[in-house]
Amino acid sequence: MAEESMRVLAESLHHEAAEKCFIAASVAFPVRHEPATLVREA
């Protein structure tokens, strides 16, 4: 789980990882990446 302040960073890192995914780039069909960021309650 992450702090609320880290949500934007987590989502941007996921986007970057999805763009660089070797497996997704090597197949002949679309691959969808859907992040789930959990935030710890205070």
N, C-alpha and C positions, 0 to 999 in steps of 0.2 A: 504494500500500500504506500501511497505517496501523500505528502502534504499538499494542500490545495495550491500553494504557490508553485509547486513543481509540475502541475498539470500541463501547462503550455510547453514546457521543456520536454516532457515525456511524449506529448503528441508530435512535436517537431522531430524528435529523434526517431519516432516510429515512421514518420513520413520519409525521412532520409533513408532508413533501413529498407523500407519497401522499394524505394527507387533503385537501391543497390543490390536487391535480392538476386543472387545467382540462379536459384531454381526458377523463379518467376521469369527471368530473362531467357531461360534456356528451353522453355516449353512453348508449344504452338497454340496455346489457348490462354485466355485472360486469367490472371490470378488476383483475387481480391484479398486485401489485408484490412482487417477491421480491428482497431485497437480497443481495449477496454481498460481505462485508467481508473483504478480504485483510489479513493481519497479517504484518509483516516479522519475519523471524527475527533473533534477537539475534546 
